[in-house]
Amino acid sequence: MKSARVSELKASLSKYLARVKAGEELLVTERGRPVAKLVPVPSADQPEPERLRLLERRGLLAIGRGRLPRNFWDLPLPKDPGDSVLKAVLEERESGR
């Protein structure tokens, strides 16, 4: 976790808020002691971790572990009979969602 002194935070608030918005947590210190912690607020369209773990337990998704398998780019593409995924993506783009 990144830390910043109160004076640094005051001088560069926009920079630190951008990092928090991107998902980082920030520990705010004053005279070397922690006084606050800035954490990102989950948005309504971002599922909370508990819900993701529940979906993983049900086998509906796999939570990433940070790395792709070595052979990821060599894996065959999944079948999409009727191009349903392509149609859904194009439809979503046209609707502006």
N, C-alpha and C positions, 0 to 999 in steps of 0.2 A: 504494500500500500504506500502510495506517495504521501509525503507530508510537506507542509508549508507553514512558515511562520505567519502570524497575523499580519505583520507588515507587508510580507510578500503577497499575501492574499488580497490585501487592500489595494496594492499597487497594480496587480494583474488579475483582477477578479474575472474578467471576461475569458482570459486564457484558462484559468482553473475551472470555471463553469463549463467551458467547452469540453474539457477532459472528463468532467463528471457526467455530462450529458452523453458522452461516448461510452460510459459504463465504468469508468474508474472510480475508486473511492479515495477520498482525500482526508488525511488527518491534519487538523489545524492545531498548531502549537503556539504557546505563549511562554516565553522565557524557558524554552525547552520542555515544557509540560503540555501534554495533550489537553485541549479544552473543548474541541468539537470534532465531529466527523461529518463530512459531506458525502452523501451517497445518492446515486441516481434514483429518481422516483419512477417506478414502473409505469409505463403508459397503459392505457386501456386495451390496446391491441397487442400488448406484449404479455404472453402467459406467465404467470408466477411460477417459481421453481417447484412448488409443491404439486401444482397441476401437471407440470412436465414430468415429474417423477411418477405420478399416478398413470399418465399415459404410457410411460415407458414400462411400468409394471404390467400393464394390460397388453403390452406387445404392439402398441399402435405407433410408436416412434422409438428411435434410438438417440439418446442424448450424446452429442459429440464429445470426444475425449481430447480434442485439440490437434489431432494428426490424421491425415488420410493414410489408408494402407499404401504400402510401397507400389503395388500394382494397380492403383486406382485408375490411372489414365489408360491402362491397357484392358480394363474390364469391358465386356461388350455392353452396348447401350441396351436399356430395357426395351422390350417390345411395347409398341403403342398402336394397337390395331385401330384403324380409322382415324389416326392422328388426333385423338381426343385431347391430349395434353396440349399440343400445338394450337388447336382450336380454342381451348380455354385461355391460354396465354394471350392469343390475339384478341379474343373477346374482352379480356380484362384491360388490355392496353387501349382498346377503342373506347371503353366505357370511362376511362380515366381513373379507375379505382386504385 
